[in-house]
Amino acid sequence: MSLRRIATLTLAAVLAAGPALAGKTLDTVRARGYVIVGVNGSLFGFGKPDEKGVWKGLDVDTGRAIAAAVFGDASKVKWVPLTAVQRFTALQSGEVDVLCRNTTRTLSRDTALGLDFVHVNYYDGQGFMVPKKLGVKSAKELDGATVCVLPGTTTEMNAADFFRKNNMEWKPVVIENTAELAKTFFSGRCDVLTSDASQLAGTRAVAPNPDDYVILPEIISKEPLAPAVRHGDEQWRDIVDYAVMAMIAAEEMGITSKNVDQMLKSNDPKVQRFLGVTPGNGKALGLDEKWAYNIIKQVGNYAEVFERNVGPNTPLGLERGLNALWTNGGLMYVPPFK
């Protein structure tokens, strides 16, 4: 067979495979009328209903941003609370359209579990929290400690590695549900609670007496937390990816929920493209040209989302740190919207 003939057949095969590879999640979501988002359900600051049943948190706002992009309405979401063990099966099976549940991107999850992660919405690292009365100042003083930990997480493996590396013994107390794990720790059944530092701050914020607990200084891992979708639907992945990045890009351009209408009149070509005044981005994603405008108007930019959910003026009291824009020494950096 000639090289030209082989090339022709190869191109034909690629073109034929194109429609089959294109996923149908967007069509399914639109037909249903809302996005189904898997969330934590019991983590203050990231995903938890308040006393009135209103869902709040950084991951919740990420889900709302996706709905705003797809429907122009951030309220068109159904929240499905999932444990760490349940979350991946729920996504794989189609029970949820997207997972926004403080989930670390790892190689095995990207490959063996058939997931696609999008842009990180929170850079974190694993730490340890102890009762202040123990008098412990460092995680290296925890030899022989009983440690509360969630199963099915990177946390469990990281803790085992940390104790082995430092020639220390530990006794894991494994409980699947985040809320039950916190109750177990607060009841005194464990000496230590280990998790992502943001989750420790969220857990401490809802403690009976938050000042009774201290988060130790050691950060023992990298935990890039990001929403995830199923493999095989590139369009849906792009939509979720750029919904996350739109909030970061808006902060970088100085666009907020309060000034976004005024920014529609900007003569900056980047702002015009971003807000859909100059068309193109919406069509590329299969969305309305005002998809990014709708996110910022209804949900806010990344700074607004961070500040109202986990920032210094919330019970969590977290500084931006790694989650600051790249222009401010952080890791939040996104590609051009053009």
C-alpha positions as CSV (number, residue, x, y, z in Angstrom):
1,M,0.0,0.0,0.0
2,S,1.4,3.4,-0.9
3,L,2.3,6.0,1.7
4,R,-0.4,8.4,0.1
5,R,-3.0,5.6,0.5
6,I,-2.0,5.0,4.1
7,A,-2.1,8.7,4.9
8,T,-5.6,9.0,3.3
9,L,-7.0,6.1,5.3
10,T,-5.5,7.5,8.5
11,L,-7.0,10.9,8.0
12,A,-10.4,9.3,7.2
13,A,-10.2,7.3,10.4
14,V,-9.4,10.3,12.4
15,L,-12.2,12.3,10.9
16,A,-14.7,9.4,11.4
17,A,-13.6,9.1,15.0
18,G,-14.2,12.8,15.7
19,P,-18.0,12.7,16.3
20,A,-17.7,9.5,18.3
21,L,-15.1,11.0,20.6
22,A,-17.2,14.1,21.2
23,G,-19.1,13.7,24.4
24,K,-22.8,14.5,25.1
25,T,-22.6,15.8,28.6
26,L,-23.6,19.3,27.6
27,D,-26.6,18.1,25.7
28,T,-27.7,15.9,28.6
29,V,-27.3,18.8,31.1
30,R,-29.2,21.2,28.9
31,A,-32.1,18.7,28.4
32,R,-32.3,18.1,32.1
33,G,-32.2,21.8,33.0
34,Y,-29.5,21.8,35.7
35,V,-26.0,20.7,36.4
36,I,-25.5,17.8,39.0
37,V,-22.5,18.7,41.1
38,G,-20.8,16.3,43.6
39,V,-19.7,18.2,46.7
40,N,-18.4,17.4,50.2
41,G,-21.5,18.3,52.0
42,S,-20.0,18.8,55.5
43,L,-16.9,20.9,55.0
44,F,-17.3,24.5,56.2
45,G,-15.9,27.0,53.7
46,F,-15.9,24.6,50.8
47,G,-19.1,22.7,50.6
48,K,-21.8,22.7,53.2
49,P,-25.4,23.9,53.6
50,D,-25.9,26.6,56.2
51,E,-28.6,26.6,59.0
52,K,-31.2,27.7,56.4
53,G,-30.2,24.9,54.0
54,V,-28.4,27.2,51.5
55,W,-25.3,25.6,50.1
56,K,-22.2,27.7,50.5
57,G,-18.4,27.3,50.0
58,L,-15.6,27.7,47.5
59,D,-16.4,24.4,45.7
60,V,-20.1,25.3,45.8
61,D,-19.3,28.6,44.0
62,T,-17.3,26.7,41.5
63,G,-20.4,24.6,40.7
64,R,-22.5,27.7,40.5
65,A,-20.0,29.2,38.0
66,I,-20.4,26.2,35.8
67,A,-24.2,26.5,35.9
68,A,-23.9,30.3,35.1
69,A,-21.8,29.5,32.1
70,V,-24.1,26.8,30.7
71,F,-27.5,28.3,31.6
72,G,-26.9,31.9,32.4
73,D,-28.3,31.1,35.8
74,A,-26.0,30.1,38.7
75,S,-28.9,28.6,40.6
76,K,-29.5,25.8,38.1
77,V,-27.6,23.2,40.2
78,K,-28.4,20.0,42.1
79,W,-26.0,19.3,44.9
80,V,-25.1,15.7,45.7
81,P,-23.1,15.3,48.9
82,L,-20.4,12.5,48.6
83,T,-17.9,10.9,50.9
84,A,-14.3,10.5,49.9
85,V,-15.0,6.9,49.1
86,Q,-18.2,7.6,47.1
87,R,-17.0,10.5,45.0
88,F,-15.1,8.8,42.1
89,T,-17.7,6.1,41.6
90,A,-20.5,8.7,41.5
91,L,-18.6,10.6,38.7
92,Q,-17.7,7.5,36.8
93,S,-21.2,6.2,36.8
94,G,-22.8,9.4,35.7
95,E,-24.5,10.1,38.9
96,V,-22.9,13.6,38.9
97,D,-21.8,15.7,35.9
98,V,-18.8,17.2,37.7
99,L,-17.0,16.7,41.0
100,C,-16.3,19.9,42.9
101,R,-15.2,18.3,46.2
102,N,-11.8,19.3,47.5
103,T,-10.2,16.5,45.4
104,T,-6.4,16.3,44.8
105,R,-5.3,15.7,41.2
106,T,-2.9,12.7,41.0
107,L,-1.4,10.6,38.3
108,S,-3.4,7.5,39.2
109,R,-6.7,9.4,39.4
110,D,-6.0,11.0,36.0
111,T,-5.3,7.6,34.4
112,A,-6.6,4.5,36.3
113,L,-9.8,6.1,37.4
114,G,-10.7,7.6,34.0
115,L,-11.0,11.1,35.2
116,D,-10.0,14.5,33.7
117,F,-9.1,17.2,36.1
118,V,-9.4,20.9,35.2
119,H,-7.7,24.0,36.5
120,V,-6.9,24.0,40.2
121,N,-9.4,26.0,42.3
122,Y,-7.4,25.7,45.5
123,Y,-3.7,24.9,46.1
124,D,-3.3,23.1,49.5
125,G,-1.1,20.8,51.5
126,Q,-1.6,18.3,54.2
127,G,-1.2,19.2,57.8
128,F,-2.0,18.0,61.4
129,M,-4.3,19.5,64.0
130,V,-4.1,18.6,67.7
131,P,-5.8,19.7,70.9
132,K,-3.9,22.7,72.4
133,K,-3.8,20.9,75.8
134,L,-1.4,18.2,74.4
135,G,1.3,20.8,74.3
136,V,2.6,19.5,70.9
137,K,4.5,22.1,68.8
138,S,5.6,19.9,65.9
139,A,4.3,16.9,63.9
140,K,7.6,15.2,64.7
141,E,6.5,14.9,68.3
142,L,3.6,12.6,67.3
143,D,5.3,9.2,67.8
144,G,2.7,6.7,68.9
145,A,-0.3,9.0,68.3
146,T,-3.7,7.9,67.3
147,V,-4.6,9.7,64.1
148,C,-8.1,10.4,62.7
149,V,-8.0,10.1,58.9
150,L,-10.4,9.6,56.0
151,P,-10.1,6.5,53.8
152,G,-9.8,6.6,50.1
153,T,-7.8,9.8,50.1
154,T,-4.2,10.9,49.4
155,T,-4.2,11.9,53.1
156,E,-4.0,8.3,54.4
157,M,-1.0,7.5,52.2
158,N,0.8,10.8,53.0
159,A,0.4,10.2,56.7
160,A,1.8,6.7,56.5
161,D,4.7,8.0,54.4
162,F,5.4,10.8,56.9
163,F,5.4,8.6,60.0
164,R,7.6,5.9,58.3
165,K,10.0,8.5,57.0
166,N,10.5,9.9,60.5
167,N,10.7,6.5,62.2
168,M,7.6,7.0,64.2
169,E,4.6,4.8,65.0
170,W,1.0,5.8,64.5
171,K,-2.4,4.3,65.0
172,P,-4.9,5.3,62.3
173,V,-8.5,5.7,63.2
174,V,-10.3,5.5,59.8
175,I,-13.8,7.0,59.5
176,E,-15.4,7.5,56.1
177,N,-17.7,10.6,56.7
178,T,-16.1,14.0,57.2
179,A,-18.6,15.1,59.8
180,E,-18.2,11.9,61.8
181,L,-14.5,12.1,61.6
182,A,-14.6,15.6,63.1
183,K,-16.9,14.4,65.9
184,T,-14.5,11.5,66.7
185,F,-11.6,13.9,66.9
186,F,-13.4,16.4,69.1
187,S,-14.6,13.6,71.4
188,G,-11.0,12.8,72.2
189,R,-10.8,9.4,70.5
190,C,-7.9,10.6,68.5
191,D,-4.8,12.6,69.4
192,V,-4.5,14.1,65.9
193,L,-6.6,14.9,62.9
194,T,-4.8,15.0,59.6
195,S,-6.1,16.3,56.3
196,D,-5.6,19.2,53.9
197,A,-4.7,22.4,55.8
198,S,-7.9,24.1,54.5
199,Q,-10.0,21.2,55.6
200,L,-8.4,21.4,59.1
201,A,-9.2,25.1,59.2
202,G,-12.8,24.4,58.2
203,T,-13.1,21.6,60.8
204,R,-11.7,23.8,63.5
205,A,-14.1,26.6,62.6
206,V,-17.1,24.4,63.6
207,A,-15.5,23.0,66.7
208,P,-17.3,23.5,70.0
209,N,-14.4,25.6,71.1
210,P,-12.1,26.4,68.1
211,D,-9.4,28.0,70.3
212,D,-8.9,24.6,72.0
213,Y,-7.2,23.3,68.8
214,V,-4.0,24.2,67.0
215,I,-2.8,23.4,63.4
216,L,0.8,22.3,63.5
217,P,3.3,24.1,61.3
218,E,4.4,21.2,59.1
219,I,2.9,20.9,55.6
220,I,3.8,17.4,54.4
221,S,2.5,17.3,50.8
222,K,1.3,19.1,47.7
223,E,-2.5,19.0,47.3
224,P,-3.7,20.7,44.1
225,L,-7.4,20.6,44.6
226,A,-9.4,20.7,41.3
227,P,-12.8,19.8,39.9
228,A,-13.0,16.6,37.8
229,V,-15.0,15.3,35.0
230,R,-15.1,11.9,33.1
231,H,-12.7,11.0,30.4
232,G,-13.9,11.2,26.8
233,D,-15.9,14.4,26.7
234,E,-13.5,17.2,25.6
235,Q,-16.2,19.8,25.2
236,W,-17.5,19.4,28.7
237,R,-14.0,19.4,30.2
238,D,-13.3,22.7,28.3
239,I,-16.5,24.2,29.7
240,V,-15.7,23.3,33.3
241,D,-12.0,24.2,32.9
242,Y,-12.7,27.7,31.5
243,A,-15.5,28.3,34.0
244,V,-12.9,27.9,36.8
245,M,-10.4,30.0,34.9
246,A,-12.8,32.7,34.1
247,M,-13.0,33.7,37.8
248,I,-9.2,33.9,38.0
249,A,-8.9,35.8,34.7
250,A,-11.6,38.3,35.8
251,E,-9.6,39.1,39.0
252,E,-6.5,39.6,36.9
253,M,-8.3,42.1,34.7
254,G,-9.9,43.9,37.6
255,I,-13.4,42.7,36.7
256,T,-15.8,42.1,39.7
257,S,-19.4,41.3,40.2
258,K,-19.9,45.0,41.2
259,N,-18.2,46.6,38.1
260,V,-18.8,44.0,35.4
261,D,-21.7,46.0,33.8
262,Q,-19.5,49.1,33.6
263,M,-16.6,46.9,32.2
264,L,-18.8,46.0,29.3
265,K,-18.0,49.5,28.0
266,S,-14.2,49.0,28.3
267,N,-12.2,49.6,25.2
268,D,-9.6,47.0,26.2
269,P,-9.8,44.2,23.6
270,K,-9.0,41.5,26.2
271,V,-12.0,42.7,28.3
272,Q,-14.2,42.9,25.3
273,R,-13.4,39.3,24.3
274,F,-13.7,38.0,27.8
275,L,-17.1,39.5,28.4
276,G,-18.5,38.6,25.0
277,V,-18.7,42.1,23.6
278,T,-16.4,40.8,20.9
279,P,-17.9,37.4,20.0
280,G,-15.9,34.1,19.6
281,N,-15.2,32.6,22.9
282,G,-18.7,31.5,23.5
283,K,-19.0,29.9,20.1
284,A,-15.7,28.0,20.7
285,L,-17.1,26.5,23.9
286,G,-20.6,25.9,22.5
287,L,-22.0,28.5,25.0
288,D,-23.7,31.9,24.9
289,E,-21.2,34.7,24.3
290,K,-22.0,36.2,27.7
291,W,-21.0,33.0,29.6
292,A,-18.1,34.6,31.4
293,Y,-20.1,37.8,32.1
294,N,-22.8,35.6,33.7
295,I,-20.2,33.9,35.9
296,I,-18.7,37.1,37.2
297,K,-22.1,38.9,37.5
298,Q,-23.7,36.1,39.5
299,V,-20.8,34.4,41.3
300,G,-17.9,36.9,41.3
301,N,-14.2,36.7,40.5
302,Y,-11.8,34.4,42.3
303,A,-10.9,37.0,44.9
304,E,-14.6,37.5,45.8
305,V,-15.2,33.8,46.0
306,F,-12.1,33.2,48.2
307,E,-12.8,36.1,50.5
308,R,-16.4,35.3,51.2
309,N,-15.8,31.6,51.8
310,V,-12.4,31.0,53.3
311,G,-10.6,34.4,53.6
312,P,-9.2,36.3,56.5
313,N,-12.6,37.7,57.5
314,T,-14.3,34.3,57.7
315,P,-14.1,31.8,60.5
316,L,-11.4,29.9,58.5
317,G,-9.2,33.0,58.4
318,L,-7.1,31.7,55.4
319,E,-4.6,34.0,53.6
320,R,-4.3,33.8,49.8
321,G,-0.8,32.4,49.9
322,L,-0.3,30.0,47.0
323,N,-3.8,30.9,45.8
324,A,-2.9,34.5,45.1
325,L,-2.5,35.6,41.5
326,W,0.8,35.0,39.9
327,T,1.3,38.8,39.8
328,N,1.2,38.7,43.6
329,G,3.5,35.8,44.2
330,G,0.9,33.0,44.0
331,L,0.2,30.2,41.5
332,M,-3.1,31.4,40.0
333,Y,-2.2,31.8,36.4
334,V,-4.4,31.1,33.4
335,P,-4.0,31.1,29.6
336,P,-5.3,34.0,27.4
337,F,-9.1,34.0,26.6
338,K,-8.8,34.4,22.9
